[in-house]
Amino acid sequence: MNTSLIDLAAGQPESQQVTDWADRIGWTVGLLLFVALLYWLMRQGWKWRALLQSDLPELHEIPAGGAGPAAPRLALSGRYHGSTTAGQWLDRIVAHGLGTRSRADLTLTDAGLAVVRPGARDFFVPASALRGARLDKGIAGKVLSEGGLLVITWEHGGRLIDSGFRSDRAAEHPAWVEETNKMSGGPIDAAAVPHDKEGA
């Protein structure tokens, strides 16, 4: 009798482990709250940085009819990776939309540099404000291959700014460095130039 009961029990399929849904839901909710907290802290940090940079004047708008009546010296399509205090590649500038990464179309004429950014704020750098250009590998926390970034230095509101761009055709970068430096008399040693205001 005992042997039959044992054999019968052995032949029964094992019951499936019961899922602790309350525990799983608790972990999921906790993770979502943690992610939301991180996002909120990042947003607050971004707003605080923008507040500290509120002394930066409004950016120049692109003149009506483009960057001027003259034929473009150069043009490229690519990405805008951000702007920083010149010579300080982690000191991101976020005021007036400069912190927003986006697609960008650049046009360089005798009048200056026009930066058209679909989905973000366009801006214009007058020729008199250009301070030079160079090839680099990183800006505003974005790191690319050596020489993979076109960095244009310009002055606005008494502050030197580095803006990083990457063309869809990286072979165009050297021509931009040469032409921008020819127009501006650059490049300059940004690290050796004092700033009226330090970035956040």
C-alpha positions in Angstrom: 0.0 0.0 0.0 2.7 2.4 1.0 4.7 1.5 -2.1 1.7 2.2 -4.3 1.2 5.6 -2.8 4.8 6.5 -3.2 4.8 5.4 -6.9 1.6 7.4 -7.4 3.1 10.5 -5.9 6.2 10.1 -8.0 4.2 10.0 -11.1 2.4 13.3 -10.5 3.8 16.3 -12.4 5.6 18.8 -10.2 3.6 21.9 -9.4 4.8 25.1 -11.0 6.5 27.7 -8.8 4.1 30.4 -7.9 5.1 33.9 -9.1 5.3 36.5 -6.4 3.6 39.2 -8.4 3.5 41.7 -5.5 7.2 41.5 -5.2 7.8 41.8 -8.9 5.5 44.8 -9.2 7.2 46.4 -6.2 10.6 46.1 -7.9 9.3 47.5 -11.2 7.6 50.5 -9.5 10.8 51.2 -7.5 12.9 51.1 -10.7 10.5 53.4 -12.5 10.6 55.9 -9.6 14.4 55.7 -9.6 14.6 56.5 -13.3 12.1 59.3 -12.9 14.2 60.8 -10.1 17.4 60.7 -12.2 15.5 62.4 -15.1 14.2 65.1 -12.7 17.6 65.7 -11.3 19.1 66.0 -14.8 16.4 68.5 -15.7 17.0 70.6 -12.6 20.7 70.6 -13.3 20.1 71.7 -16.8 17.8 74.6 -15.6 20.3 75.6 -13.0 23.1 75.8 -15.6 20.8 77.8 -17.9 20.1 80.2 -15.0 23.8 80.7 -14.3 24.4 81.5 -18.0 21.5 83.9 -18.2 24.0 86.8 -18.7 24.8 85.4 -22.1 23.1 87.8 -24.6 20.5 86.6 -27.1 22.0 84.9 -30.2 22.1 86.7 -33.5 19.4 85.7 -35.9 20.3 84.6 -39.4 19.9 87.7 -41.7 16.9 87.7 -44.0 18.0 86.1 -47.3 20.5 83.9 -45.5 24.0 84.7 -44.4 24.4 87.5 -46.9 24.3 88.3 -50.6 27.7 86.9 -51.3 28.1 83.4 -52.6 28.8 80.8 -49.8 32.5 80.1 -49.2 31.6 76.7 -47.8 28.5 74.7 -46.8 28.0 71.4 -45.1 25.3 69.2 -43.6 25.8 67.2 -40.5 25.3 67.3 -36.7 25.6 70.0 -34.1 27.1 68.4 -30.9 26.9 71.3 -28.5 28.8 74.3 -27.3 31.2 74.9 -24.3 33.3 77.6 -22.8 36.3 77.8 -25.2 39.1 75.5 -24.2 36.9 73.7 -21.6 35.3 70.8 -23.4 33.1 69.7 -20.5 31.8 73.2 -19.5 28.6 72.9 -21.5 26.7 76.0 -22.5 22.9 75.4 -22.5 21.5 79.0 -22.7 19.5 80.0 -25.7 19.2 76.4 -27.0 23.0 76.0 -27.4 22.8 72.8 -25.3 20.5 71.0 -27.7 22.1 68.5 -30.0 20.6 68.4 -33.5 21.0 68.1 -37.2 22.6 71.2 -38.7 23.3 72.9 -42.0 26.2 75.3 -41.9 26.9 78.1 -44.5 30.0 80.2 -44.3 30.0 83.5 -46.2 31.9 86.8 -46.0 29.1 87.9 -43.6 29.6 85.1 -41.1 28.5 81.6 -40.2 24.8 80.6 -40.4 23.7 77.5 -38.4 20.3 76.2 -39.4 19.1 73.5 -37.0 15.8 71.6 -37.9 13.9 71.2 -34.7 16.1 73.5 -32.7 17.1 77.1 -32.6 19.0 78.6 -35.5 21.8 81.1 -34.9 24.3 83.3 -36.7 27.9 84.2 -35.9 29.0 87.4 -37.6 32.4 87.2 -39.3 33.8 89.7 -36.8 33.0 87.3 -34.0 34.7 84.3 -35.5 37.9 83.5 -33.6 39.2 80.3 -35.3 38.6 76.6 -36.0 40.3 73.3 -35.3 39.8 69.6 -35.5 39.2 67.9 -32.2 37.8 64.6 -30.8 35.3 65.8 -28.1 33.0 68.5 -26.8 30.2 68.7 -24.2 30.7 65.1 -23.2 30.6 63.8 -26.8 33.7 61.9 -27.8 34.5 60.9 -31.4 37.6 59.6 -33.2 40.7 61.9 -33.2 40.0 64.8 -35.6 36.4 63.7 -36.1 34.9 66.9 -34.8 35.0 70.4 -36.3 35.2 72.9 -33.5 34.6 76.6 -34.4 35.5 79.2 -31.8 33.5 82.5 -31.6 32.9 85.3 -29.3 29.6 86.4 -27.9 28.8 88.7 -25.0 32.5 88.9 -24.0 32.7 85.1 -23.8 34.7 82.8 -26.0 32.6 79.8 -27.1 33.5 76.5 -28.8 30.8 74.9 -30.9 31.3 71.4 -32.2 30.0 70.1 -35.5 30.5 66.9 -37.5 29.8 66.8 -41.2 28.2 63.9 -42.9 31.4 63.9 -45.0 34.2 64.3 -42.5 36.7 64.9 -45.3 35.1 68.4 -45.5 36.5 69.4 -42.1 40.0 70.5 -43.1 38.7 72.9 -45.6 36.4 74.5 -43.0 39.3 74.8 -40.6 41.5 76.5 -43.2 38.8 78.9 -44.4 37.5 79.9 -41.0 41.0 80.6 -39.8 41.7 82.6 -42.9 38.6 84.8 -42.2 39.2 85.1 -38.4 43.0 85.3 -38.2 42.8 82.2 -35.9 43.2 79.8 -34.5 43.6 81.2 -31.0 44.8 79.6 -27.8 41.4 79.7 -26.0 42.9 78.4 -22.7 45.2 81.4 -22.5 42.4 84.0 -23.0 40.6 85.2 -19.8 36.8 85.2 -19.8 34.5 87.8 -18.4 32.3 85.0 -17.0 33.1 81.4 -16.4 30.6 78.9 -17.5 28.8 76.7 -14.9 
